[in-house]
Protein backbone atom coordinates (compact mmCIF):
# COMPACT_ATOMS: atom_id res chain seq x y z
CA UNK A 1 0.00 0.00 0.00
CA UNK A 2 1.36 3.42 -0.96
CA UNK A 3 1.76 6.29 1.46
CA UNK A 4 -1.13 8.05 -0.33
CA UNK A 5 -3.40 5.07 0.19
CA UNK A 6 -2.38 4.91 3.84
CA UNK A 7 -3.17 8.62 4.26
CA UNK A 8 -6.57 8.06 2.63
CA UNK A 9 -7.39 5.12 4.91
CA UNK A 10 -6.29 6.96 8.03
CA UNK A 11 -8.32 10.00 6.99
CA UNK A 12 -11.44 7.93 6.34
CA UNK A 13 -11.15 6.17 9.70
CA UNK A 14 -10.45 9.44 11.56
CA UNK A 15 -13.52 11.00 9.91
CA UNK A 16 -15.68 8.03 10.94
CA UNK A 17 -14.32 8.29 14.47
CA UNK A 18 -15.04 12.02 14.57
CA UNK A 19 -18.62 11.46 13.44
CA UNK A 20 -19.14 8.74 16.06
CA UNK A 21 -17.75 11.00 18.78
CA UNK A 22 -20.14 13.75 17.70
CA UNK A 23 -23.12 11.36 17.76
CA UNK A 24 -22.13 9.98 21.16
CA UNK A 25 -21.80 13.52 22.51
CA UNK A 26 -25.29 14.47 21.40
CA UNK A 27 -24.81 16.19 18.04
CA UNK A 28 -27.99 16.12 16.00
CA UNK A 29 -26.26 16.59 12.63
CA UNK A 30 -25.99 12.84 12.06
CA UNK A 31 -29.29 11.09 12.71
CA UNK A 32 -27.92 7.66 11.76
CA UNK A 33 -24.70 5.70 11.68
CA UNK A 34 -24.72 5.57 7.88
CA UNK A 35 -21.87 8.08 7.49
CA UNK A 36 -19.37 6.25 9.69
CA UNK A 37 -20.34 2.89 8.15
CA UNK A 38 -19.81 4.22 4.62
CA UNK A 39 -16.46 5.70 5.64
CA UNK A 40 -15.21 2.45 7.16
CA UNK A 41 -16.38 0.47 4.12
CA UNK A 42 -14.60 3.00 1.89
CA UNK A 43 -11.40 2.53 3.92
CA UNK A 44 -11.66 -1.25 3.49
CA UNK A 45 -12.18 -0.76 -0.25
CA UNK A 46 -9.12 1.50 -0.50
CA UNK A 47 -7.04 -1.24 1.14
CA UNK A 48 -8.41 -4.23 -0.78
CA UNK A 49 -10.07 -2.83 -3.90
CA UNK A 50 -8.55 -2.54 -7.36
CA UNK A 51 -6.04 0.33 -7.50
CA UNK A 52 -7.74 2.77 -9.84
CA UNK A 53 -11.19 2.29 -8.27
CA UNK A 54 -9.73 2.49 -4.78
CA UNK A 55 -8.17 5.84 -5.64
CA UNK A 56 -11.50 7.21 -6.87
CA UNK A 57 -13.33 5.95 -3.77
CA UNK A 58 -10.60 7.49 -1.59
CA UNK A 59 -11.15 10.85 -3.30
CA UNK A 60 -14.86 11.05 -4.09
CA UNK A 61 -16.33 9.94 -0.74
CA UNK A 62 -14.48 12.53 1.38
CA UNK A 63 -15.17 15.23 -1.22
CA UNK A 64 -18.90 14.49 -1.19
CA UNK A 65 -19.02 14.42 2.61
CA UNK A 66 -16.92 17.58 2.78
CA UNK A 67 -19.32 19.31 0.41
CA UNK A 68 -22.20 18.15 2.62
CA UNK A 69 -20.48 19.60 5.68
CA UNK A 70 -19.93 22.90 3.88
CA UNK A 71 -23.59 23.04 2.81
CA UNK A 72 -24.70 22.24 6.36
CA UNK A 73 -22.42 24.97 7.71
CA UNK A 74 -23.79 27.53 5.27
CA UNK A 75 -27.46 26.58 5.65
CA UNK A 76 -27.75 26.13 9.38
CA UNK A 77 -24.48 27.20 10.94
CA UNK A 78 -24.69 24.25 13.33
CA UNK A 79 -21.52 22.57 12.04
CA UNK A 80 -19.66 25.88 12.29
CA UNK A 81 -20.91 26.23 15.86
CA UNK A 82 -19.57 22.74 16.63
CA UNK A 83 -16.16 23.68 15.20
CA UNK A 84 -15.90 26.90 17.15
CA UNK A 85 -17.85 26.26 20.37
CA UNK A 86 -15.94 24.61 23.17
CA UNK A 87 -19.03 24.26 25.38
CA UNK A 88 -19.19 20.55 24.61
CA UNK A 89 -15.59 19.34 24.33
CA UNK A 90 -16.54 15.99 22.77
CA UNK A 91 -18.56 17.59 19.97
CA UNK A 92 -15.76 20.12 19.43
CA UNK A 93 -13.12 17.35 19.22
CA UNK A 94 -15.32 15.13 17.03
CA UNK A 95 -16.00 18.00 14.64
CA UNK A 96 -12.30 18.72 14.22
CA UNK A 97 -11.52 15.03 13.75
CA UNK A 98 -14.23 15.03 11.09
CA UNK A 99 -12.71 17.99 9.20
CA UNK A 100 -9.09 16.89 9.54
CA UNK A 101 -9.98 13.33 8.52
CA UNK A 102 -11.85 14.52 5.42
CA UNK A 103 -8.91 16.69 4.39
CA UNK A 104 -6.45 13.82 4.88
CA UNK A 105 -8.66 11.32 3.04
CA UNK A 106 -9.22 13.64 0.08
CA UNK A 107 -5.50 14.44 -0.09
CA UNK A 108 -4.64 10.75 0.01
CA UNK A 109 -7.21 9.93 -2.67
CA UNK A 110 -5.91 12.70 -4.93
CA UNK A 111 -2.35 11.53 -4.34
CA UNK A 112 -3.33 7.97 -5.27
CA UNK A 113 -4.81 9.20 -8.55
CA UNK A 114 -1.87 11.41 -9.42
CA UNK A 115 0.86 9.00 -8.33
CA UNK A 116 0.83 6.64 -11.29
CA UNK A 117 4.55 6.28 -11.77
CA UNK A 118 5.98 3.23 -13.43
CA UNK A 119 8.04 0.95 -11.23
CA UNK A 120 11.76 1.73 -11.24
CA UNK A 121 13.79 -0.81 -13.17
CA UNK A 122 17.53 -1.21 -13.39
CA UNK A 123 18.94 -2.20 -16.75
CA UNK A 124 22.31 -3.89 -17.08
DRENDO-1510 file (C-alpha; in Angstrom, 1 decimal, always signed):
<recs>
REC; n; res; u; v; w
REC; 1; UNK; +0.0; +0.0; +0.0 .
REC; 2; UNK; +1.4; +3.4; -1.0 .
REC; 3; UNK; +1.8; +6.3; +1.5 .
REC; 4; UNK; -1.1; +8.0; -0.3 .
REC; 5; UNK; -3.4; +5.1; +0.2 .
REC; 6; UNK; -2.4; +4.9; +3.8 .
REC; 7; UNK; -3.2; +8.6; +4.3 .
REC; 8; UNK; -6.6; +8.1; +2.6 .
REC; 9; UNK; -7.4; +5.1; +4.9 .
REC; 10; UNK; -6.3; +7.0; +8.0 .
REC; 11; UNK; -8.3; +10.0; +7.0 .
REC; 12; UNK; -11.4; +7.9; +6.3 .
REC; 13; UNK; -11.2; +6.2; +9.7 .
REC; 14; UNK; -10.4; +9.4; +11.6 .
REC; 15; UNK; -13.5; +11.0; +9.9 .
REC; 16; UNK; -15.7; +8.0; +10.9 .
REC; 17; UNK; -14.3; +8.3; +14.5 .
REC; 18; UNK; -15.0; +12.0; +14.6 .
REC; 19; UNK; -18.6; +11.5; +13.4 .
REC; 20; UNK; -19.1; +8.7; +16.1 .
REC; 21; UNK; -17.7; +11.0; +18.8 .
REC; 22; UNK; -20.1; +13.8; +17.7 .
REC; 23; UNK; -23.1; +11.4; +17.8 .
REC; 24; UNK; -22.1; +10.0; +21.2 .
REC; 25; UNK; -21.8; +13.5; +22.5 .
REC; 26; UNK; -25.3; +14.5; +21.4 .
REC; 27; UNK; -24.8; +16.2; +18.0 .
REC; 28; UNK; -28.0; +16.1; +16.0 .
REC; 29; UNK; -26.3; +16.6; +12.6 .
REC; 30; UNK; -26.0; +12.8; +12.1 .
REC; 31; UNK; -29.3; +11.1; +12.7 .
REC; 32; UNK; -27.9; +7.7; +11.8 .
REC; 33; UNK; -24.7; +5.7; +11.7 .
REC; 34; UNK; -24.7; +5.6; +7.9 .
REC; 35; UNK; -21.9; +8.1; +7.5 .
REC; 36; UNK; -19.4; +6.2; +9.7 .
REC; 37; UNK; -20.3; +2.9; +8.1 .
REC; 38; UNK; -19.8; +4.2; +4.6 .
REC; 39; UNK; -16.5; +5.7; +5.6 .
REC; 40; UNK; -15.2; +2.4; +7.2 .
REC; 41; UNK; -16.4; +0.5; +4.1 .
REC; 42; UNK; -14.6; +3.0; +1.9 .
REC; 43; UNK; -11.4; +2.5; +3.9 .
REC; 44; UNK; -11.7; -1.2; +3.5 .
REC; 45; UNK; -12.2; -0.8; -0.3 .
REC; 46; UNK; -9.1; +1.5; -0.5 .
REC; 47; UNK; -7.0; -1.2; +1.1 .
REC; 48; UNK; -8.4; -4.2; -0.8 .
REC; 49; UNK; -10.1; -2.8; -3.9 .
REC; 50; UNK; -8.6; -2.5; -7.4 .
REC; 51; UNK; -6.0; +0.3; -7.5 .
REC; 52; UNK; -7.7; +2.8; -9.8 .
REC; 53; UNK; -11.2; +2.3; -8.3 .
REC; 54; UNK; -9.7; +2.5; -4.8 .
REC; 55; UNK; -8.2; +5.8; -5.6 .
REC; 56; UNK; -11.5; +7.2; -6.9 .
REC; 57; UNK; -13.3; +6.0; -3.8 .
REC; 58; UNK; -10.6; +7.5; -1.6 .
REC; 59; UNK; -11.1; +10.8; -3.3 .
REC; 60; UNK; -14.9; +11.1; -4.1 .
REC; 61; UNK; -16.3; +9.9; -0.7 .
REC; 62; UNK; -14.5; +12.5; +1.4 .
REC; 63; UNK; -15.2; +15.2; -1.2 .
REC; 64; UNK; -18.9; +14.5; -1.2 .
REC; 65; UNK; -19.0; +14.4; +2.6 .
REC; 66; UNK; -16.9; +17.6; +2.8 .
REC; 67; UNK; -19.3; +19.3; +0.4 .
REC; 68; UNK; -22.2; +18.2; +2.6 .
REC; 69; UNK; -20.5; +19.6; +5.7 .
REC; 70; UNK; -19.9; +22.9; +3.9 .
REC; 71; UNK; -23.6; +23.0; +2.8 .
REC; 72; UNK; -24.7; +22.2; +6.4 .
REC; 73; UNK; -22.4; +25.0; +7.7 .
REC; 74; UNK; -23.8; +27.5; +5.3 .
REC; 75; UNK; -27.5; +26.6; +5.6 .
REC; 76; UNK; -27.8; +26.1; +9.4 .
REC; 77; UNK; -24.5; +27.2; +10.9 .
REC; 78; UNK; -24.7; +24.2; +13.3 .
REC; 79; UNK; -21.5; +22.6; +12.0 .
REC; 80; UNK; -19.7; +25.9; +12.3 .
REC; 81; UNK; -20.9; +26.2; +15.9 .
REC; 82; UNK; -19.6; +22.7; +16.6 .
REC; 83; UNK; -16.2; +23.7; +15.2 .
REC; 84; UNK; -15.9; +26.9; +17.2 .
REC; 85; UNK; -17.8; +26.3; +20.4 .
REC; 86; UNK; -15.9; +24.6; +23.2 .
REC; 87; UNK; -19.0; +24.3; +25.4 .
REC; 88; UNK; -19.2; +20.5; +24.6 .
REC; 89; UNK; -15.6; +19.3; +24.3 .
REC; 90; UNK; -16.5; +16.0; +22.8 .
REC; 91; UNK; -18.6; +17.6; +20.0 .
REC; 92; UNK; -15.8; +20.1; +19.4 .
REC; 93; UNK; -13.1; +17.3; +19.2 .
REC; 94; UNK; -15.3; +15.1; +17.0 .
REC; 95; UNK; -16.0; +18.0; +14.6 .
REC; 96; UNK; -12.3; +18.7; +14.2 .
REC; 97; UNK; -11.5; +15.0; +13.8 .
REC; 98; UNK; -14.2; +15.0; +11.1 .
REC; 99; UNK; -12.7; +18.0; +9.2 .
REC; 100; UNK; -9.1; +16.9; +9.5 .
REC; 101; UNK; -10.0; +13.3; +8.5 .
REC; 102; UNK; -11.9; +14.5; +5.4 .
REC; 103; UNK; -8.9; +16.7; +4.4 .
REC; 104; UNK; -6.4; +13.8; +4.9 .
REC; 105; UNK; -8.7; +11.3; +3.0 .
REC; 106; UNK; -9.2; +13.6; +0.1 .
REC; 107; UNK; -5.5; +14.4; -0.1 .
REC; 108; UNK; -4.6; +10.7; +0.0 .
REC; 109; UNK; -7.2; +9.9; -2.7 .
REC; 110; UNK; -5.9; +12.7; -4.9 .
REC; 111; UNK; -2.4; +11.5; -4.3 .
REC; 112; UNK; -3.3; +8.0; -5.3 .
REC; 113; UNK; -4.8; +9.2; -8.5 .
REC; 114; UNK; -1.9; +11.4; -9.4 .
REC; 115; UNK; +0.9; +9.0; -8.3 .
REC; 116; UNK; +0.8; +6.6; -11.3 .
REC; 117; UNK; +4.6; +6.3; -11.8 .
REC; 118; UNK; +6.0; +3.2; -13.4 .
REC; 119; UNK; +8.0; +0.9; -11.2 .
REC; 120; UNK; +11.8; +1.7; -11.2 .
REC; 121; UNK; +13.8; -0.8; -13.2 .
REC; 122; UNK; +17.5; -1.2; -13.4 .
REC; 123; UNK; +18.9; -2.2; -16.7 .
REC; 124; UNK; +22.3; -3.9; -17.1 .
</recs>
